[in-house]
Amino acid sequence: MHHTSPGKAPGERLTLSNGKVKRGQPTCLPSPTEPAMRDEIEKLLANNRAWAEKMCRDDPDYFARLARQQSPEYLWIGCSDSRVPANQIIDLPPGEVFVHRNVANLLHHNDMNALSVVQFAVDVLKVRHIMVVGHYGCGGVRAVVGGGECGMVDYWLHPLRELYSRYRHDLEGLPLEEQVDRMCEHNVEAQVKNLCRTKIVQRAWQRGQSLSVHGWVYGLSDGRVSDLDCSVHGLDQVATLYRIDRLTPAGD
């Protein structure tokens, strides 16, 4: 049984005669920044309420329509950068674009998060287009090109470092910003290939599903998307080594 000392509230510290401090439950003092942080969150919640009310005034059926179902034709795989909002860039309303974002828009073949999103989009939602979208000036790409130690994100960016090693000789004579932008393009092209090597996408093509994978780069300075002309529309465009329908000769 827990006893509290007379005159001491539960959770308060009690100083014993030998000078040691006997602790009860941890005493939790409010952080001096807590009120300001709470005010910031309250402002966001107020913004939400104002936005919801405005949407209902402008379009009374807006939320009811969204709640009925989602049937997007597009999957956007992009960077987590806050300056690259998928729906706004291509001017489509919520419900039209299924979105997955991570640092430097990478597709790891052991990333259960990304692969689950791709499978749901392809197998359940039946999206017709997947856009892998990078952006010029990407911080993840800059970390790779510029070098240095970046903590945990270094593990995530390791495949991008390997990709950079393939192009480093061709890029090293360019200014840093141009190196970063060129690598943003190379990275998108590589992720398009990675995506097309997944069984999820290839099996969709095998069963005759209409599906295309595209590579885009977004310009922060002008808001324009550049198509890198690396789109893949079917299994016949995937390198034989990575095709799940390739035949294995007997005895191999």
MIPA-485211 format. One line per field, with one value per residue: x, y, z of N, C-alpha, C in turn; residue number from 1; residue in three letters. Coordinates in Angstrom, 1 decimal, decimal comma. Example, Ala and Ser with C-alpha at 12.3 -4.5 7.8 and 13.67 -1.06 7.14 Angstrom:
neast = c(13,2 12,8) $
nnorth = c(-5,7 -2,2) $
nup = c(7,8 7,1) $
caeast = c(12,3 13,7) $
canorth = c(-4,5 -1,1) $
caup = c(7,8 7,1) $
ceast = c(13,2 12,9) $
cnorth = c(-3,3 0,0) $
cup = c(7,8 7,9) $
num = c(1 2) $
residuo = c(ALA SER) $
//
This chain:
neast = c(0,9 0,5 1,7 1,2 2,9 1,8 0,4 1,5 0,8 -0,3 2,2 4,0 7,3 9,2 11,4 13,7 15,0 17,7 18,5 18,1 16,0 12,8 10,8 7,5 4,8 5,8 6,4 4,8 5,5 4,2 5,3 7,1 6,6 4,2 1,6 1,7 2,2 -0,2 -2,0 -1,3 -2,1 -4,8 -5,5 -5,2 -7,3 -9,4 -9,2 -9,8 -12,5 -13,6 -13,0 -14,5 -17,1 -17,3 -17,0 -19,3 -21,2 -20,6 -20,9 -23,3 -23,5 -21,0 -19,3 -20,9 -20,9 -18,1 -17,9 -19,3 -17,8 -14,5 -13,0 -10,5 -8,5 -5,9 -2,7 -0,4 2,9 5,0 7,3 7,8 8,0 6,7 6,0 4,9 2,1 -0,1 -2,8 -3,3 -1,4 -2,0 -4,5 -6,9 -9,8 -10,2 -10,4 -9,9 -7,3 -5,1 -2,7 0,8 3,5 7,0 10,3 12,2 10,8 11,1 11,1 11,4 12,0 11,4 9,7 7,0 5,0 4,8 4,5 2,1 0,3 0,6 -0,4 -3,1 -4,0 -3,7 -4,9 -7,4 -8,6 -8,2 -6,6 -5,6 -3,4 -0,1 1,8 5,1 6,6 9,0 10,8 12,4 15,4 15,2 15,5 16,3 17,7 19,7 21,1 22,4 23,9 25,5 26,8 28,0 26,8 23,6 22,1 19,5 18,1 20,0 20,1 17,7 18,2 20,1 19,9 19,7 22,1 23,7 22,7 23,5 26,3 26,6 26,2 27,9 30,4 29,6 28,3 29,9 31,2 29,4 27,6 26,5 23,7 22,7 23,6 22,1 19,4 19,6 20,0 17,6 15,9 17,1 16,6 13,8 13,3 14,6 13,0 10,6 11,3 11,8 9,3 7,9 9,0 7,9 5,9 3,2 2,5 3,2 1,6 -0,9 -0,7 -0,4 -3,0 -4,4 -5,1 -5,6 -3,0 -0,6 2,7 4,3 6,8 7,5 8,7 8,5 8,5 9,6 9,9 8,3 6,0 5,4 5,0 7,2 7,3 9,1 9,3 9,5 7,6 5,9 3,9 3,2 4,0 5,8 7,6 9,3 12,5 13,8 15,1 13,8 11,2 8,3 7,2 9,1 10,7 12,2 14,9 15,0 16,8 18,2) $
nnorth = c(-1,2 2,2 5,0 8,4 11,2 13,1 16,3 16,5 16,5 13,9 12,9 14,9 15,9 14,6 15,7 14,1 13,6 13,0 14,4 13,3 12,9 11,7 10,2 10,4 9,9 11,1 14,6 16,8 19,5 22,3 23,0 26,0 26,8 25,6 26,9 28,6 26,8 25,3 27,3 27,6 25,2 25,3 27,4 26,1 24,3 26,0 27,2 25,0 24,6 26,9 26,6 24,2 25,2 27,1 25,5 24,1 26,1 27,0 24,7 22,7 19,9 18,9 17,4 15,2 14,0 13,4 11,5 9,3 7,6 6,9 7,2 7,4 8,0 8,3 7,8 9,3 9,5 11,1 13,6 14,4 17,1 20,1 22,0 20,9 20,2 17,7 17,6 20,3 21,1 19,8 20,6 19,3 18,1 17,0 13,4 12,7 12,1 9,6 9,5 9,1 9,9 10,5 11,1 12,4 11,1 8,2 4,7 2,0 -1,5 -3,0 -1,6 -1,6 0,2 1,9 0,0 -1,2 0,9 1,2 -1,3 -1,2 0,9 0,0 -2,6 -2,4 0,2 0,5 2,4 4,3 5,6 6,1 8,5 9,3 11,7 14,0 16,9 19,9 21,1 19,5 18,6 16,1 15,0 17,0 16,6 14,2 14,8 16,9 15,8 14,8 14,2 13,1 11,9 9,7 9,7 9,2 6,4 5,9 7,3 5,9 4,3 6,3 7,5 5,6 5,7 8,3 7,9 6,6 8,6 10,6 11,3 12,5 14,7 16,3 18,6 20,6 23,4 23,3 23,5 22,9 20,3 19,1 19,4 17,9 15,4 15,1 14,6 12,2 10,6 10,4 9,0 6,6 5,7 5,3 3,0 1,2 1,0 -0,2 -2,7 -4,1 -6,8 -6,2 -4,1 -5,4 -7,7 -6,5 -5,6 -8,1 -9,2 -7,6 -5,1 -1,6 0,5 3,0 4,2 7,1 9,7 12,6 16,0 18,6 22,2 24,3 27,1 28,0 26,6 24,7 21,5 19,1 16,7 13,8 12,1 9,3 7,4 4,3 1,8 -0,9 -4,4 -5,3 -3,2 -3,4 -4,2 -7,4 -8,9 -8,2 -9,0 -10,7 -12,7 -13,9 -16,6 -19,4 -21,3 -24,9 -26,7 -24,6) $
nup = c(0,0 -0,8 1,0 1,9 3,1 5,9 5,2 2,8 -0,6 -2,8 -5,1 -4,6 -3,8 -1,0 1,4 3,3 6,6 6,4 4,2 1,8 -1,1 -1,2 -3,6 -4,9 -7,0 -10,2 -10,4 -12,4 -14,2 -16,0 -19,3 -20,2 -22,8 -23,4 -23,4 -25,7 -27,7 -27,5 -28,3 -31,0 -32,1 -31,5 -33,2 -35,7 -35,6 -35,4 -38,0 -39,5 -38,8 -39,8 -42,5 -43,2 -42,7 -44,7 -47,1 -46,9 -47,2 -49,8 -51,3 -50,6 -50,7 -50,6 -48,6 -48,1 -50,6 -50,9 -48,8 -49,7 -51,4 -52,6 -55,7 -57,3 -60,2 -60,2 -58,8 -56,8 -56,2 -54,2 -52,9 -49,4 -48,9 -47,9 -49,7 -51,9 -52,8 -53,7 -54,9 -55,4 -57,2 -59,6 -59,9 -59,0 -57,2 -53,7 -53,3 -55,9 -56,3 -55,2 -52,6 -51,9 -49,9 -49,3 -48,0 -50,5 -52,5 -52,8 -53,7 -52,0 -52,2 -50,0 -48,5 -46,7 -46,3 -48,6 -50,6 -49,8 -50,2 -53,0 -53,8 -52,9 -54,3 -57,0 -57,1 -55,7 -55,9 -58,6 -60,1 -63,0 -63,7 -62,5 -60,9 -60,5 -58,7 -58,4 -57,2 -58,1 -56,5 -54,3 -50,9 -49,9 -52,0 -52,2 -49,9 -50,4 -52,7 -51,7 -49,6 -46,3 -42,9 -42,0 -40,1 -39,1 -41,5 -43,5 -43,8 -45,1 -47,5 -48,7 -51,2 -53,0 -52,8 -53,9 -56,5 -57,2 -57,3 -59,7 -61,6 -60,9 -62,0 -64,4 -63,5 -61,9 -62,9 -62,9 -61,5 -58,0 -57,6 -60,1 -60,3 -58,3 -59,3 -61,7 -60,6 -59,3 -61,4 -62,5 -60,3 -60,2 -62,6 -62,0 -59,9 -61,2 -62,8 -60,7 -59,6 -61,7 -61,7 -59,7 -58,4 -58,1 -59,9 -62,3 -62,4 -62,6 -65,3 -66,5 -66,2 -67,9 -67,1 -67,4 -67,1 -66,4 -65,8 -64,8 -64,9 -63,3 -62,7 -60,5 -60,5 -58,1 -58,3 -60,4 -60,4 -62,3 -63,9 -65,2 -67,7 -67,8 -69,9 -69,5 -69,3 -68,6 -70,0 -70,2 -69,7 -71,6 -71,8 -69,7 -68,5 -69,4 -67,5 -65,1 -65,4 -64,4 -66,0 -67,4 -69,1 -67,7 -68,6 -68,8 -66,4 -65,4) $
caeast = c(0,0 1,3 1,3 1,6 3,2 0,8 0,8 2,1 -0,1 0,3 3,0 5,0 8,6 9,3 12,8 13,9 16,0 19,1 18,8 17,7 14,6 11,9 9,9 6,3 4,6 6,6 5,8 4,8 5,3 3,9 6,4 6,8 6,1 3,0 0,4 1,9 2,0 -1,6 -2,6 -1,0 -3,0 -6,2 -5,7 -5,4 -8,6 -10,3 -9,1 -10,6 -14,0 -14,0 -13,0 -15,6 -18,3 -17,2 -17,3 -20,8 -22,0 -20,4 -21,4 -23,9 -23,4 -19,5 -18,8 -21,7 -20,4 -16,8 -18,1 -19,9 -16,8 -13,4 -12,7 -9,5 -7,8 -4,5 -1,9 0,7 4,0 5,8 8,1 7,1 8,2 5,4 5,7 4,5 0,8 -0,4 -4,1 -3,3 -0,5 -2,7 -5,8 -8,0 -10,3 -10,0 -11,1 -9,5 -5,9 -4,6 -1,4 1,8 4,7 8,1 11,5 12,9 10,0 11,8 10,3 12,2 11,3 11,0 8,9 5,6 4,1 4,7 3,9 0,7 -0,4 0,5 -1,3 -4,5 -4,4 -3,8 -5,8 -8,7 -9,1 -8,0 -6,1 -5,1 -2,1 0,7 2,8 6,2 6,8 10,0 10,8 13,7 15,8 14,8 16,4 16,9 18,7 20,8 21,9 23,2 24,9 26,3 27,6 27,8 26,1 22,3 21,4 18,7 17,6 21,0 19,7 16,6 18,7 21,3 19,8 19,9 23,6 24,2 22,4 24,4 27,6 26,6 26,2 28,8 31,4 29,0 27,7 30,8 31,6 28,3 27,3 25,8 22,3 22,4 23,8 20,9 18,3 19,8 19,8 16,2 15,4 17,6 16,0 12,4 13,4 15,0 11,8 9,6 11,8 11,6 7,9 7,5 9,6 7,1 4,8 1,9 2,3 3,3 0,5 -2,0 -0,5 -0,7 -4,4 -5,0 -5,5 -5,1 -2,2 0,6 3,5 4,9 7,9 7,4 9,4 7,8 9,4 9,1 10,0 7,3 4,8 5,1 5,4 7,9 7,2 10,5 9,2 9,9 6,4 5,8 2,5 3,0 5,0 6,8 8,5 10,2 13,7 13,5 15,6 12,9 9,8 7,9 6,7 10,2 10,8 13,5 15,3 15,1 18,1 18,8) $
canorth = c(0,0 3,5 6,0 9,7 11,9 14,2 17,6 16,4 16,0 12,8 13,3 15,9 15,3 14,8 15,8 13,4 14,3 12,8 15,3 12,7 13,2 10,6 10,6 9,7 10,0 12,2 15,9 17,2 21,0 22,7 23,6 27,4 27,0 24,9 27,7 29,1 25,6 25,0 28,3 27,3 24,1 25,8 28,2 25,2 23,7 27,1 27,3 23,8 24,8 28,0 26,0 23,3 26,0 27,8 24,5 23,8 27,3 27,0 23,4 21,9 18,4 18,6 16,4 14,0 13,4 12,8 10,4 8,2 6,7 7,5 6,4 8,2 7,4 8,7 7,6 10,3 9,1 12,3 14,0 14,9 18,5 20,8 23,0 20,2 19,6 16,9 18,0 21,7 21,2 19,4 21,3 18,3 18,2 15,8 12,3 12,4 11,6 8,8 10,1 8,6 10,8 10,3 11,9 12,3 10,2 6,9 3,4 0,8 -2,7 -3,6 -0,6 -2,1 1,3 2,3 -1,1 -1,3 2,0 0,9 -2,4 -0,8 1,8 -0,7 -3,8 -2,1 1,4 0,4 3,6 4,1 6,3 6,4 9,5 9,5 13,2 14,7 18,4 20,5 21,6 18,5 18,5 14,8 14,9 17,9 15,9 13,2 15,4 17,8 15,0 15,1 13,2 13,7 11,2 8,5 9,8 8,6 5,0 6,0 7,9 5,1 3,9 7,5 7,7 4,6 6,2 9,4 7,4 6,3 9,9 11,6 11,8 13,3 15,9 17,0 19,8 21,5 24,0 22,4 23,6 22,1 18,9 18,6 19,3 16,8 14,2 15,0 13,9 10,8 9,8 10,0 8,0 5,3 5,2 4,7 1,7 0,4 0,7 -1,2 -4,0 -4,7 -7,7 -5,5 -3,5 -6,3 -8,6 -5,7 -5,6 -9,4 -9,4 -6,7 -3,8 -0,4 1,2 3,6 4,8 8,3 10,4 14,1 16,8 19,9 23,3 25,2 28,5 28,4 25,8 23,9 20,1 18,7 15,3 13,4 11,2 7,9 6,6 2,8 1,5 -2,3 -5,3 -5,4 -2,1 -3,6 -5,0 -8,8 -9,5 -7,9 -9,4 -11,9 -13,6 -14,4 -18,1 -20,0 -22,6 -26,1 -27,0 -23,4) $
caup = c(0,0 -0,8 2,0 1,7 4,3 6,3 4,8 1,5 -1,6 -3,7 -6,2 -4,2 -3,3 0,4 1,8 4,5 7,6 6,0 3,1 0,5 -1,6 -1,5 -4,7 -5,1 -8,4 -10,8 -10,4 -13,8 -14,3 -17,4 -20,0 -20,4 -24,2 -23,7 -23,8 -27,0 -28,6 -27,5 -29,1 -32,4 -32,5 -31,5 -34,4 -36,8 -35,4 -35,8 -39,4 -40,0 -38,7 -40,8 -43,9 -43,3 -42,9 -46,1 -48,1 -46,9 -47,8 -51,3 -51,9 -49,5 -50,9 -50,8 -47,7 -48,4 -51,9 -50,6 -47,9 -50,3 -51,9 -53,4 -57,0 -58,0 -61,3 -60,2 -57,6 -56,8 -55,3 -54,2 -51,8 -48,2 -48,9 -47,6 -50,8 -53,1 -52,5 -54,9 -55,5 -55,9 -58,4 -60,9 -59,8 -58,8 -55,8 -52,9 -53,8 -57,3 -56,3 -54,0 -52,5 -51,0 -49,9 -48,4 -48,2 -51,8 -53,3 -53,1 -53,6 -51,6 -52,4 -48,7 -47,8 -46,7 -46,4 -50,0 -51,4 -49,5 -50,9 -54,4 -54,0 -52,7 -55,4 -58,2 -57,0 -55,2 -56,5 -60,0 -60,7 -64,3 -63,8 -61,3 -61,2 -59,5 -58,8 -57,7 -57,4 -58,2 -55,2 -53,2 -49,8 -49,8 -53,1 -51,9 -48,8 -51,1 -53,6 -50,9 -48,7 -44,9 -42,1 -41,8 -39,1 -39,5 -42,9 -44,3 -44,1 -46,1 -48,7 -49,2 -52,6 -53,8 -52,8 -54,9 -57,8 -57,5 -57,7 -61,2 -62,4 -60,3 -62,9 -65,4 -62,9 -61,0 -63,4 -62,9 -60,2 -57,1 -57,8 -61,3 -60,0 -57,5 -60,2 -62,6 -59,8 -59,0 -62,6 -62,5 -59,2 -60,6 -63,6 -61,3 -59,1 -62,2 -63,1 -59,5 -59,5 -62,8 -61,4 -58,6 -58,9 -58,0 -61,2 -63,4 -62,4 -63,2 -66,7 -67,0 -66,3 -68,9 -66,5 -68,0 -66,0 -66,9 -64,8 -65,4 -64,2 -63,4 -61,8 -60,2 -60,3 -57,0 -58,7 -61,4 -60,3 -63,5 -63,9 -66,4 -67,9 -68,2 -71,0 -69,1 -69,0 -69,0 -70,2 -70,2 -69,3 -72,6 -71,7 -68,6 -68,9 -69,3 -66,2 -64,0 -65,7 -63,7 -67,0 -68,3 -69,0 -67,2 -69,4 -68,0 -65,9 -64,9) $
ceast = c(0,9 0,8 1,9 1,9 2,2 1,3 1,3 1,0 0,5 1,0 4,1 6,2 8,7 10,8 12,9 14,9 17,4 19,4 18,4 16,3 13,9 10,9 8,6 6,0 5,3 5,8 5,9 4,5 5,0 5,1 6,1 6,3 4,8 1,8 0,5 1,7 0,5 -2,4 -2,5 -1,9 -4,4 -6,5 -5,9 -6,8 -9,7 -10,3 -9,9 -12,1 -14,4 -14,0 -14,2 -16,9 -18,4 -17,5 -18,7 -21,6 -21,8 -21,0 -22,0 -23,7 -21,9 -19,1 -19,6 -21,2 -19,0 -17,0 -18,6 -18,9 -15,7 -13,1 -11,7 -8,9 -6,3 -3,9 -0,6 1,7 5,0 6,7 7,3 7,2 6,8 5,0 5,2 3,2 0,2 -1,7 -4,0 -2,5 -1,2 -4,2 -7,0 -8,5 -10,0 -10,9 -10,7 -8,1 -5,6 -3,1 -0,5 3,0 5,7 9,3 12,1 12,1 10,7 10,8 11,3 11,4 10,9 10,2 7,4 4,6 3,8 4,0 2,5 -0,2 -0,5 -0,5 -2,8 -4,9 -4,6 -4,9 -7,2 -9,3 -9,0 -7,6 -5,6 -3,8 -1,4 1,8 3,9 6,7 7,9 9,9 12,2 14,1 15,5 15,9 17,1 18,0 19,9 21,7 22,8 24,3 25,9 27,2 27,3 26,9 24,7 21,5 20,6 18,3 18,7 20,7 18,7 17,2 19,8 21,1 20,0 21,4 24,2 23,9 23,3 25,8 27,7 26,7 27,2 29,8 30,9 28,6 28,7 31,3 30,6 28,2 26,4 24,3 21,9 22,6 22,5 19,7 18,4 19,5 18,4 15,5 15,8 16,9 14,5 12,5 13,7 13,8 10,7 10,0 11,5 10,2 7,4 8,1 8,9 6,1 3,5 1,6 2,3 2,1 -0,8 -1,9 -0,8 -2,2 -5,2 -5,5 -4,8 -4,3 -0,9 1,3 4,3 5,9 7,8 8,4 8,7 8,8 8,8 9,1 8,9 6,0 4,4 5,7 6,0 7,7 8,5 10,5 9,8 8,8 6,5 4,3 2,2 4,2 6,1 7,8 9,5 11,3 13,4 14,0 14,6 11,5 9,5 7,3 7,8 10,3 12,2 13,8 15,4 16,6 18,8 18,4) $
cnorth = c(1,2 4,5 7,4 10,4 13,0 15,5 17,6 15,8 14,9 13,4 14,3 15,2 15,6 14,7 15,1 14,1 14,1 13,6 14,6 13,0 11,9 11,0 9,8 9,6 11,2 13,5 16,5 18,7 21,3 23,3 25,1 27,7 26,3 25,8 28,2 28,0 25,3 26,0 28,1 26,2 24,5 26,6 27,3 24,6 24,8 27,3 26,1 24,1 25,9 27,4 25,1 24,1 26,6 26,8 24,2 24,9 27,2 25,8 22,5 20,4 17,9 17,4 15,1 13,3 12,7 11,5 9,2 7,2 7,5 6,6 7,2 7,3 7,6 8,3 8,5 9,8 10,3 12,5 14,6 16,4 19,2 21,8 22,3 19,5 19,0 17,5 19,4 21,8 20,8 19,8 20,3 18,3 16,9 14,6 11,9 11,9 10,9 9,2 9,3 9,5 10,3 11,2 11,5 11,3 9,0 5,7 2,3 -0,4 -3,5 -2,6 -1,0 -1,0 1,7 1,2 -1,4 -0,3 1,7 -0,3 -2,0 0,1 1,0 -1,8 -3,4 -0,9 1,4 1,7 3,3 4,7 6,4 7,4 9,5 10,9 13,6 16,2 18,9 21,2 20,7 18,4 17,2 14,6 15,8 17,3 14,9 13,8 16,3 17,0 15,4 14,1 13,9 12,9 10,0 8,5 9,3 7,2 5,0 6,4 7,0 4,7 5,1 7,9 6,8 5,1 7,4 9,0 7,0 7,5 10,9 12,2 12,7 14,7 16,8 18,3 20,9 22,2 23,1 22,4 22,8 20,6 18,3 18,4 18,1 15,5 14,0 14,3 12,4 10,0 9,4 8,9 6,6 4,8 4,7 3,3 0,8 0,0 -0,4 -2,5 -4,7 -5,7 -7,1 -4,9 -4,5 -7,3 -7,8 -5,7 -7,0 -9,7 -8,4 -5,4 -2,6 0,4 1,7 4,2 6,0 8,9 11,9 14,7 18,2 21,0 24,2 26,7 28,9 27,6 24,9 22,5 19,8 17,2 14,8 12,3 9,8 7,1 5,2 2,4 0,0 -3,1 -5,5 -4,3 -2,3 -4,5 -6,5 -9,4 -9,3 -8,3 -10,7 -13,0 -14,2 -16,0 -18,5 -21,3 -23,7 -26,4 -25,9 -23,3) $
cup = c(0,0 0,2 1,6 3,0 4,6 5,8 3,4 0,5 -2,4 -4,8 -5,8 -3,7 -1,8 0,7 3,2 5,4 7,2 4,7 1,7 0,2 -1,9 -2,5 -4,7 -6,6 -9,0 -10,8 -11,8 -13,9 -15,7 -18,0 -20,2 -21,8 -24,4 -24,1 -25,2 -28,0 -28,7 -28,4 -30,6 -32,9 -32,5 -32,8 -35,6 -36,8 -35,8 -37,3 -40,1 -40,0 -39,7 -42,2 -44,1 -43,5 -44,3 -47,1 -48,1 -47,4 -49,3 -52,0 -50,9 -49,5 -50,9 -49,9 -47,9 -49,6 -51,6 -49,8 -48,5 -50,8 -52,5 -54,6 -57,8 -59,1 -61,2 -58,8 -57,8 -55,7 -55,3 -53,0 -50,6 -48,1 -48,8 -48,8 -52,0 -52,8 -53,8 -55,6 -56,2 -57,2 -59,7 -60,8 -59,9 -57,4 -55,0 -53,4 -55,2 -57,3 -55,0 -53,9 -51,5 -51,1 -48,9 -48,7 -49,6 -52,7 -53,8 -53,0 -53,3 -51,7 -51,1 -47,9 -47,8 -46,8 -47,8 -50,8 -51,1 -50,1 -52,4 -54,7 -53,9 -53,9 -56,7 -58,2 -56,6 -55,9 -58,0 -60,7 -62,1 -64,6 -62,5 -61,7 -60,1 -59,7 -57,9 -57,8 -57,3 -56,9 -54,0 -52,1 -49,6 -50,8 -52,8 -50,8 -49,4 -51,9 -52,8 -50,0 -47,2 -44,2 -41,7 -40,8 -39,7 -41,0 -43,9 -44,7 -45,2 -47,5 -49,3 -50,7 -53,5 -53,9 -53,9 -56,3 -58,2 -57,9 -59,1 -62,0 -61,9 -61,2 -64,0 -64,8 -62,2 -61,6 -63,4 -61,5 -59,3 -57,4 -59,0 -61,1 -59,2 -58,4 -61,2 -61,9 -59,4 -60,2 -62,7 -61,4 -59,6 -61,7 -63,0 -60,5 -60,0 -62,5 -61,9 -59,4 -60,5 -62,6 -60,3 -59,2 -58,9 -59,4 -62,4 -63,5 -62,9 -64,7 -67,2 -67,1 -67,2 -68,3 -67,2 -66,9 -66,7 -65,7 -65,4 -64,4 -64,4 -62,4 -61,7 -60,0 -59,2 -57,4 -59,7 -61,3 -61,4 -63,4 -65,3 -66,5 -68,4 -69,3 -70,7 -68,8 -69,4 -69,0 -70,2 -69,9 -70,3 -72,6 -70,5 -69,0 -68,5 -68,0 -65,1 -64,3 -65,0 -64,7 -67,8 -68,0 -68,6 -67,9 -68,4 -67,6 -65,3 -63,4) $
num = c(1 2 3 4 5 6 7 8 9 10 11 12 13 14 15 16 17 18 19 20 21 22 23 24 25 26 27 28 29 30 31 32 33 34 35 36 37 38 39 40 41 42 43 44 45 46 47 48 49 50 51 52 53 54 55 56 57 58 59 60 61 62 63 64 65 66 67 68 69 70 71 72 73 74 75 76 77 78 79 80 81 82 83 84 85 86 87 88 89 90 91 92 93 94 95 96 97 98 99 100 101 102 103 104 105 106 107 108 109 110 111 112 113 114 115 116 117 118 119 120 121 122 123 124 125 126 127 128 129 130 131 132 133 134 135 136 137 138 139 140 141 142 143 144 145 146 147 148 149 150 151 152 153 154 155 156 157 158 159 160 161 162 163 164 165 166 167 168 169 170 171 172 173 174 175 176 177 178 179 180 181 182 183 184 185 186 187 188 189 190 191 192 193 194 195 196 197 198 199 200 201 202 203 204 205 206 207 208 209 210 211 212 213 214 215 216 217 218 219 220 221 222 223 224 225 226 227 228 229 230 231 232 233 234 235 236 237 238 239 240 241 242 243 244 245 246 247 248 249 250 251 252) $
residuo = c(MET HIS HIS THR SER PRO GLY LYS ALA PRO GLY GLU ARG LEU THR LEU SER ASN GLY LYS VAL LYS ARG GLY GLN PRO THR CYS LEU PRO SER PRO THR GLU PRO ALA MET ARG ASP GLU ILE GLU LYS LEU LEU ALA ASN ASN ARG ALA TRP ALA GLU LYS MET CYS ARG ASP ASP PRO ASP TYR PHE ALA ARG LEU ALA ARG GLN GLN SER PRO GLU TYR LEU TRP ILE GLY CYS SER ASP SER ARG VAL PRO ALA ASN GLN ILE ILE ASP LEU PRO PRO GLY GLU VAL PHE VAL HIS ARG ASN VAL ALA ASN LEU LEU HIS HIS ASN ASP MET ASN ALA LEU SER VAL VAL GLN PHE ALA VAL ASP VAL LEU LYS VAL ARG HIS ILE MET VAL VAL GLY HIS TYR GLY CYS GLY GLY VAL ARG ALA VAL VAL GLY GLY GLY GLU CYS GLY MET VAL ASP TYR TRP LEU HIS PRO LEU ARG GLU LEU TYR SER ARG TYR ARG HIS ASP LEU GLU GLY LEU PRO LEU GLU GLU GLN VAL ASP ARG MET CYS GLU HIS ASN VAL GLU ALA GLN VAL LYS ASN LEU CYS ARG THR LYS ILE VAL GLN ARG ALA TRP GLN ARG GLY GLN SER LEU SER VAL HIS GLY TRP VAL TYR GLY LEU SER ASP GLY ARG VAL SER ASP LEU ASP CYS SER VAL HIS GLY LEU ASP GLN VAL ALA THR LEU TYR ARG ILE ASP ARG LEU THR PRO ALA GLY ASP) $
//
